[in-house]
Amino acid sequence: MAKNEHTSPKAGKAASKVLRDGRTGKDSKTAAGSALSQRPDKKKK
């Protein structure tokens, strides 16, 4: 993956929902965690 490629905000929100939902399977949570790990760091104020 190139340095400038990141998960979009919309995909990040969807991945967050998957991780918070107790009904999702292990594979789904693994994919969601991977997507969130590719999100850019939050900028400090």
C-alpha positions as CSV (number, residue, x, y, z in Angstrom):
1,M,0.0,0.0,0.0
2,A,1.3,3.4,-0.9
3,K,1.8,6.1,1.7
4,N,-1.0,8.3,0.5
5,E,-3.7,5.6,0.5
6,H,-6.0,5.7,3.4
7,T,-9.5,4.3,4.3
8,S,-12.2,6.9,3.5
9,P,-14.1,8.4,6.4
10,K,-17.3,6.7,5.2
11,A,-15.6,3.3,5.3
12,G,-14.0,4.1,8.6
13,K,-17.5,4.7,10.1
14,A,-18.8,1.5,8.7
15,A,-15.8,-0.4,10.1
16,S,-16.4,1.2,13.5
17,K,-20.0,0.0,13.5
18,V,-18.9,-3.5,12.7
19,L,-16.5,-3.6,15.6
20,R,-19.1,-2.2,18.0
21,D,-21.8,-4.7,16.9
22,G,-21.8,-7.8,19.0
23,R,-23.5,-9.9,16.3
24,T,-20.7,-9.7,13.7
25,G,-18.3,-12.6,13.1
26,K,-14.5,-12.8,13.7
27,D,-13.6,-12.4,10.0
28,S,-15.8,-9.2,9.7
29,K,-14.1,-7.8,12.8
30,T,-10.7,-8.6,11.4
31,A,-11.4,-6.8,8.2
32,A,-12.9,-3.8,10.0
33,G,-9.9,-3.6,12.3
34,S,-7.6,-3.6,9.3
35,A,-9.6,-0.8,7.7
36,L,-9.4,1.3,10.8
37,S,-5.7,0.8,11.2
38,Q,-5.2,2.4,7.7
39,R,-7.1,5.6,8.8
40,P,-4.9,8.7,9.0
41,D,-4.0,9.8,12.5
42,K,-6.3,12.4,14.1
43,K,-4.8,15.9,14.1
44,K,-4.2,17.4,17.5
45,K,-5.9,20.7,18.2
